[in-house]
Amino acid sequence: MTMFGERTVKCMVCNTESSHLGYDSIHIRRPQDLNLDMRHTGQFSVSMRLSIQECPTCGYCAPDLSLGPETAADVIRSTEYQEQLKSPEFPHLANVFLCHSLIQERENNYAVAAIKAIYAAWVCDDASHQEGAKKCRLRAIRMYDKAKARLQTLTSIMERHDYGFDYAAVVTVTRTSIKAIYDDTVLITDLLRRAGEFELAMVSCKKGLELQPEKDIRTLLEFEQVLIEKKDIDKHTMEEAGMYFRIRALGLDDT
Ligand SMILES: [Zn+2]
């Protein structure tokens, strides 16, 4: 069961105190309940709101306003940050995640910067904001390329950054099982496909298959290949991938 709690937090940048709701404990869903981009099928913007805080005074955006790097104050003062926070191109919650992404980028934490851009894309998805979602996914891919150059992986830390407060122990238990069926290749292929970058998505997918991954990952990549060929930009679950090939094997599909 998921429980919520309210906390008063002092902003590490401007010392303003503000109250925020967050998770006290969380219900972990099964790995097969994940979309191909690792979003839980039951995760909505309203719950994602609890995983990020925004200072009402200075606009600092972080999972916990009392924590953060020294460079945060500089980033917040920048025109890029202030314009992002108020950008009419995205829903406000997406702007909050993108602002945190900018702070992480300054710290060279490119994998976290990418993940926060993915969260912003999910907020856009929920608001049926296709253009915003595409921009967020393209930012995630740019951040991923930088993360890769520094040997930072996305999927190994994605779950750790999924909730607001103290949940690290719970997440550790599930991370192993999730990682076992997943890797960055699937996530990046899915980001490219959902951004409508079908050619690049196919290149990423084939590259992943050439590495001869274990069966579960291969199934996900082969399902991505089918979706890319159909120019499908919608969300799909990991469970659908397995089901698709089981149905095909039985000759029950209509393709
Ligand atoms: Zn502040």
Residues whose N, C-alpha, C, O or C-beta is under 5 A from the ligand:
A	BS01	ZN	C11 V13 C14 N15 T16 C55 T57 C58 G59 Y60
